[in-house]
Amino acid sequence: MTLEKDVFQLKDIEKIAPKEKGITSMSVKEVLQSLVDDGMVDTDRIGTSNYFWAFPSKALHARKRKLEDLKNQFSEYSRKKEILQESIKNSKIGRQDTAERAALIQELTALRQKKDQLKAEIDKYKECDPDIVEDIRQANKVAKEAANRWTDNIFVVKSWAKRKFGFEGSKIDKTFGIPEDFDYID
């Protein structure tokens, strides 16, 4: 296509491609579609016909544009590299290994270890935290109310069984395994 600098229809390409390029006529459409997908061949629908073309100037311009983009990226990355190297150089200025710096690093390490120890100690006494204690009290209150509700339900069922079947309370307790001292939680 680039050699002839012309516009072709699919049927023209299906005739020319097997003769000149050795492509089987069955795969011409697939090869042409892959070239269109890769941007190497342009296509447009005019009326009911599809036209295909590939001019050498387009490929040349695409390569020039790509080269220009790569040159711009290269210069930008080179500039960033220089800035980073300058930053590294500047950051090393105050960091020479001196006795004072070594002492400060050692002190920092000791303070971090002490911080970790204190944090572990705080975690050890966390259960005495007033907020956590209050949460536990609230949970206990809810549990106590639930237990008393179930105790009330058991007494209601026990009362119903006495009325319905005429059983004694002690016999119901013994049959269902209810302890003698079963009562509400105060």
C-alpha atoms as one frame of an Amber mdcrd trajectory, in Angstrom:
protein
   0.000   0.000   0.000   2.764   2.425   0.885   4.577   1.730  -2.371   1.636
   2.543  -4.616   0.399   5.518  -2.556  -3.205   4.790  -3.465  -6.542   4.092
  -1.807  -7.940   0.557  -2.045 -11.193  -1.249  -1.397 -11.233  -4.641   0.333
 -11.958  -6.543  -2.888  -8.970  -4.841  -4.599  -6.673  -5.820  -1.753  -7.999
  -9.393  -1.792  -6.940  -9.607  -5.448  -3.558  -7.860  -5.124  -2.263  -9.331
  -1.810  -2.028 -13.004  -2.876  -0.140 -12.100  -6.049   2.291  -9.501  -4.731
   2.783 -10.424  -1.070   1.995 -14.142  -1.001  -0.836 -13.819   1.528  -3.596
 -16.387   1.112  -6.836 -14.812  -0.022  -8.663 -16.320   2.972  -6.504 -14.455
   5.507  -6.269 -11.084   3.723  -9.180  -9.638   5.681  -7.685 -10.748   9.027
  -4.215  -9.405   8.170  -5.725  -6.117   6.994  -7.764  -5.808  10.209  -4.659
  -6.416  12.348  -2.798  -3.714  10.379  -5.713  -1.326  10.977  -5.712  -2.214
  14.698  -1.963  -1.543  14.896  -2.436   1.844  13.212  -0.274   0.928  10.222
  -3.190   1.158   7.754  -6.002   3.707   7.824  -9.600   2.894   6.970 -12.776
   4.829   6.402 -16.299   3.965   5.360 -17.621   6.086   2.518 -21.156   5.231
   1.504 -21.362   1.466   1.388 -17.671   0.875   0.712 -14.694   0.589   3.051
 -11.483   2.226   1.823  -7.991   1.407   3.060  -4.749   3.352   2.637  -1.263
   3.695   4.082   0.947   6.562   2.981   4.700   6.530   3.733   4.567  10.066
   5.114   2.240   8.972   7.920   4.665   6.320   9.127   7.535   8.793   8.886
   5.622  11.414  10.877   4.625   8.818  13.479   8.265   7.776  13.928   9.397
  11.408  14.165   6.711  12.118  16.759   7.719   9.029  18.752  11.400  10.028
  18.555  10.564  13.548  19.746   8.500  12.159  22.655  11.354   9.846  23.657
  13.860  12.696  23.498  11.590  14.824  25.708  11.217  11.970  28.194  14.968
  11.403  28.203  15.700  15.069  28.908  13.033  15.171  31.641  14.408  12.052
  33.325  17.960  13.365  33.026  16.869  16.583  34.726  15.110  14.609  37.501
  18.225  12.475  37.948  20.394  15.567  38.376  17.943  17.044  40.897  17.911
  13.795  42.877  21.701  13.511  42.834  21.953  17.112  44.063  19.404  16.321
  46.788  21.414  13.270  47.874  24.578  15.347  47.925  22.881  18.064  50.023
  21.408  15.561  52.454  24.846  13.999  53.071  26.338  17.354  54.091  25.136
  17.262  57.706  25.425  13.513  58.098  29.116  12.820  58.433  29.819  10.044
  60.898  30.925  11.916  63.984  30.965  10.920  67.632  28.124  13.355  68.332
  25.967  11.864  65.578  26.673   8.313  66.769  25.691   9.326  70.322  22.457
  10.885  69.066  21.599   7.777  67.046  22.251   5.606  70.092  20.074   7.887
  72.249  17.296   7.743  69.644  17.433   3.940  69.658  17.270   3.845  73.457
  14.301   6.238  73.500  12.451   4.139  70.936  13.017   1.006  73.047  11.751
   2.838  76.145   8.687   3.984  74.211   7.964   0.373  73.218   8.351  -0.764
  76.849   5.993   1.947  78.092   3.476   1.072  75.407   3.604  -2.592  76.493
   3.041  -1.531  80.105   0.062   0.595  79.094  -1.378  -2.366  77.216  -0.913
  -4.480  80.353  -3.094  -2.081  82.368  -5.576  -1.503  79.591  -8.268  -3.531
  81.361  -8.284  -0.916  84.139  -9.126   1.836  81.664 -12.315   3.638  82.850
 -13.894   3.469  79.399 -13.306  -0.276  79.144 -14.564  -0.809  82.708 -17.731
   1.135  81.859 -18.220  -0.966  78.719 -17.884  -4.129  80.824 -20.436  -2.773
  83.315 -22.876  -2.044  80.511 -22.372  -5.538  79.072 -22.939  -7.037  82.540
 -26.144  -5.020  82.938 -27.457  -6.266  79.595 -26.495  -9.866  80.490 -28.200
  -9.567  83.882 -31.406  -8.262  82.272 -31.326 -11.119  79.752 -30.778 -13.713
  82.502 -33.675 -12.301  84.546 -35.880 -12.297  81.432 -35.134 -16.011  80.877
 -35.691 -16.725  84.558 -39.087 -15.019  84.274 -39.864 -17.123  81.182 -38.984
 -20.314  83.073 -41.290 -19.319  85.965 -44.111 -18.568  83.515 -43.723 -21.965
  81.810 -43.502 -23.657  85.221 -46.695 -21.910  86.344 -48.454 -22.893  83.116
 -47.386 -26.524  83.533 -48.749 -26.527  87.136 -52.128 -25.208  85.987 -52.372
 -27.296  82.830 -51.150 -30.652  84.111 -51.518 -30.299  87.883 -47.868 -31.105
  88.650 -46.143 -29.999  91.812 -43.428 -27.357  91.500 -40.722 -29.635  92.961
 -41.559 -32.418  90.482 -41.261 -29.995  87.520 -37.940 -28.731  88.930 -36.602
 -32.268  89.274 -37.825 -33.355  85.803 -36.290 -30.383  83.986 -33.160 -30.106
  86.139 -34.045 -26.736  87.664 -32.015 -26.189  90.867 -33.855 -25.572  94.155
 -32.188 -22.194  94.658 -33.147 -21.004  91.147 -34.180 -17.330  91.325 -33.718
 -13.896  89.805 -30.232 -12.303  89.816 -30.036  -9.266  92.062
